[in-house]
Amino acid sequence: MKRQLWSGTVVLITGIGLLLSWQVYALTDLQRLEKAASEEGRLETATMPDDWANWGQTWRDLKTKYGIAQRDTDMSSAEVISKIKAERKHATLDIGDSGLEFASVAKSQAITQPYKPTTWHQIPDWAKDPDGHWMLSYTGTMSFIVNLEKVKTVPRSWKDLYEGKHKLSIGPVGKGSQPTNAVLSAAIAMGGNEKDLMPGVKLFSKLAQEKRLTLVPPSVSNLERGEVEVAVLWDFNALNYRNIIDPKKFEVVIPSDGAVISGYSTIINKWAKNPNAAKLAREYILSDAGQINLARGYARPIRPVPLPDDVKKYLLPEEQYKNARLIQDISAWRRSARELPYLWQDYVLFHLD
């Protein structure tokens, strides 16, 4: 009995020792990364502007904590992939923020490098590549932002839009994740799914034929100038734009019949000139502080991080999200997203010429 107790004690002590050794190694490894990133001192980002999901605060934090200066280039998720492929070893980008469907494409084209942050185990399996090439930092849900000065009856579903007289604004479908997911949301509302986007495409085709679809980008400036009646945006963008302009002039609504939940992932350029700064940025983005920064920009953190009360009070009521859903067939969605630009050209843009 004593021999068995002694053997169990040895195993327990050995296990604790290995755990402590791993923790010390991980800490040392992170310290090495911080030092290397600070020595690089620069970070070239894409699609991560200050006013999108509060990225600006994260860049200020990296500057203060590690002396890393950041500069962003505004482009779509598809353009990020094209730029990385075109430049290759002459890279001018280190890290970009890409929609789920685009991040997986980037990995498949072998233009990314992996990095698993120390919070890796807290990220849901559905939201990350097993090799660490991509992982969602946050999620958003498709929403309508409605100009109350121009719209008398607020649409609360895609059916309301289909049957109403509202003019709808949407961004460049096929290039950015936001407008692409808007089509998927409309498709779901009209009886389609990740494999069948045509019901959504037909909805937009009808709006285009009735001259109720505008390609004026749903930006802060265009909303502020009153050029948009209704726009389809991620909820975090819609809430942010509303509060920047005037909360009394706009209402944000999660469509009750088709609201996709998806997210954005950092992708690190395989040929990044500042790879350590890019990895440290991902590390910080997925830390508690980085996740709360995103929540202050109205995005939903991918990790289970307790949110301060002053953040929670600005979010939409949970009941609005009761019919929202995650993408259920990611493989089918990737294929459909690649085909969507051709459908959009044939069935929607054709009527806008």
N, C-alpha and C positions, 0 to 999 in steps of 0.2 A: 504493500500500500504506500509506504514511504517513497519507494522507488517510482511509483506511478505519479505521486504528488510532485516529486522532484522533476520528473520528466515534463509534466504539465507546466511547472513553473518555468523551466528552461525555455519551452516553446513560447510561453507568454512573454517572457523577457526578450527573447529573440525577435518576436513579432513587434513589440513596442520599439525595440532598437531599430528595426528596419523602417518602421513608420517615421520615427524621428529622423533617421538618416535621409529618407526621401524628402521630408519637409525641409531639412537643412539644405539639401541639394537644390530643391525647387527655389528656395529663397535665394541661394547663391546664383542660380541660373537667371533669375529675374533681375537680380542686382547687376549681373553682367550685361543683360539686355538694356537696362536703363543707362548704364555707362556708355555702351556702344551707340545707343540712340542719341544721347546727349552730345557725343562727339560728332555725329553726323549733323545734328543741329537744324535739319530742314525736313520738310514733309510736303510733297506735292500731291494734292488730293484732286479728285474729280467727283462731281455731283454731290458735294458735301458743303453747300454754302451756309453761311452763318444763320440764315433765317429758316432753314429746313431742319425741323426736329431739334432746334437749339444746338446745332453743331458748333456755333460760335463759342459757347461756353466751354466746350471740350477743347477747342483750339487754344483758348486763353489759359485753360488749366495746364495743358502740355507746355505752353510757353513759360508759365510761372514755375512749374515743378521741375521741368527738364531742359528749359532753354531751347525748345524746338519751335522754330518759326514755320508757319504753315501758309500755303497759298492754294486756292481752289480754282479749278477750271469748270465752268458751267457746260454740261453736256448731258445727253441722255445715257441710259444704261447701255443701249446698243452701240452708241458712239464710243463709250469707254472701251468696249471689247475691240472695236475696229481700230482704235488708236493704239492700243497695246499691241495688237497683231502687226500693225503697220510699222511701228517704231522698233519693236523687239529690243535689240541690244542698245539702241539709241533712245532708250526710254526717257520720257519727260514726266511720267506719272508714277507715283509710288503705290497709291491705294485709292480705290474708288468704292462708291456705295451703289450696289446694284440690286434690282429686284430679284426675288427668288428664282424666277424662270431664267433670268439672264446670268445669274451667278453660276448656276449649274452648267450653262452653256460655256461660260468662260473656263471652267475646269475641264470640260470635255475637249476643249480646243488647246489644252496644255499651255495656257498663258498665265497661270497663277502659281503661287507657291504657298505651301501649307504653314499654318501656325495655330496651335491649340493654346488658348489662354489658360491661366490657372483656374478660371471659373468654368472650364469646359464641361465638367460633370453636371453642372446646374442648367445647362442648355438642353432643351428637349431634343430627343433623337430626331424627330421629324424636321427640326429646324437647323440641322447641321449636316455637313458632309463628313462621313466617318473618318476621312483622312485629314480633315482640318483645312481644306482649301477654301471653304466658305461656311459661314454660320450666321443666322439672322441675329441682328443686334436689337431689333425692335419690330413691332408689327403695327399695321394700320388697317382700318376698315373703310370700305368705299362709302362715301357720303355725298349728299347734295349740300351745297351752300347756296342759299336763296336770298336775293336782294329784295327785302321787304318793301322798298320804295317803288319797285317795278312789278312785283308779283302780288296779286290780291289773295289768291288761294295757293297756299304752300303745298307743293307736291310731296307726298310722303311715301310714294312707291314709284317704281318704273311704270306701272300701269297708269298712274296719274299723269306722268310725263307723256306717255304714249297717246292718251286720250285727250290731253289738255291742249293749251295754246302756248305753252311756255317755250321760250328759246333757250337752247342748251348749249353750253360751251364745253369743249373737250380738247385736250392737248393732242400731240402727234401720236396717233395710234400706231403701234408697232415699233416705235423707237424708245418710248419710256414705259416703265412698269405701271405708272399711275393710270394713264389712259387705256393701256392694254387690259388692265384688270377691271376697268370700267365696263369694257365690252363683255368680259366674262360675267360680271355681276348682272348686266342686262340680259345676257343669254340665260342665266339661271332663272331670273324672274319670268322670262317668257317661255320656259319649258326646256331649255337646253342644259348643257353641262360642259365640263372641261373638254370632252370629245367633240361636242357640237356647239360651235359658236354662232351658227347661222341665225338662230332666233334673236340674238342680240344684234348681229349685223343688220338684220332686217328692220329692227326697231330704229336704228340710227339712219338706215336708208329712208325710212318713212319720214323721219324728221328732216332729212336733207331735201327730200322731194317737196316738202311743205315749207321749205325755207326757214325751218326752225332750228337748224343746226349751224353753229358758227365755230370756226376754227380759231377765233380770237383766243389766245392763251389765257386761262383763268389765273392770271397773276394778280398780285396785290394791287399793282398800279391800274390794271384794267378793271378790277372790281371796284376800286376806289373811284374811278372815273365814271362808273355806272354803265360800262359797256357790256356787262354780263348780267343776265337775269337769273339763270340757274347754271351752276357748274358742278361737274363731278370731280371730286378730289378725295384723297385720303383724309380721314377725319382729323388727323393731327395738323394737316395743312389748312383744312377748312377752319378749324378752331383758331389756329394761329392767325390766319388772315382776318377772320372776323374781329378778333381782339385787337389787332394792329390798327384796323380802320375805325370801326365803331360797332361794339356788340349789339347796339340797339337797331342797327340797319340791316343786320343779317341773321338768318337762322340756319343752323346746321342740323341736318336730318339724316339718320341712317335709314335708307330705303327698306321698307318692311318686307319686300318680296324678293330681294336679291342684293345681298351685301357680302362681298368676299372679304375675308381676312387673310392678308398676306404680309410679307415683310421684306426688309432689305438687309443685305449682307455686305460686309466689307470684302473686297477681293484685293489681294496683294499681288502686284505685278511681278511676274517671274523674273523680270530683268530690272527691278527697281534699283535706282541709284542710292536710295536711303532705306534699305530693307529693314534695318533694326528700328528706325523711327516708325515705319509702317507697322511692324509687329507690336511695338510698344503702344501705338495708337489703338490697335485692336484690343490689346490687353486692358488699356484704360477704359475704352468704350464699354467693355463687358464687366468692368468693376462696378461696385455699388455706386460710386460717385458718377461714373460715366452713364450708368443706366438711369440714374435720377436726373442727370442733365437732359437725357432724351425725353424723359417723362415731363420735364418742365417745358418741353417743346410739344407736349400733348401726344407724343407717341407712347405706345405700350411696351415697356421693357420686356425682353425675352426671358430674363431671369426673374425669379420670384423675390423681388426687392420691395421692402416696405416703403410706401410712398408718403412723404410729408403731407399733412392736412392741406397746406396751401397749394399743393399740386392737385390733389384729388378733387378739390371743390370746383375746378375749372373743367373737369371732364364731363362728358355727356352721361345722363342716367343709364344705368346698366340695362334697364328694360328696353332701351332702344336697340340693344344688341342681341335680343333674344332669338332672332331669326338669322343673324349673321353666321357665316360658317367658314371654316378653313377650306383651302383647296384640297379636294379629296383624292384626285388622281393626278399627281404631280407629273408623271411621265406623259400622260395624255395632254396635259396642259402645256408642257414644253413643246410638244409637236404642234399643237393648235396655235400657240403664240408665234411660232415660226411661219405658219401659213396665213396668219391674220392680216399682215400688210397687203397681201394679194386680194383677199376678200374685201378689205376696206377700200382698195383702189377700184375694184370692179362694181361694188354695190353701193358705196357711199360717196367717195370723191367724184365719181362719174356724174352724180347729180348736183355737185357743187361747182362744176366748171361753167 
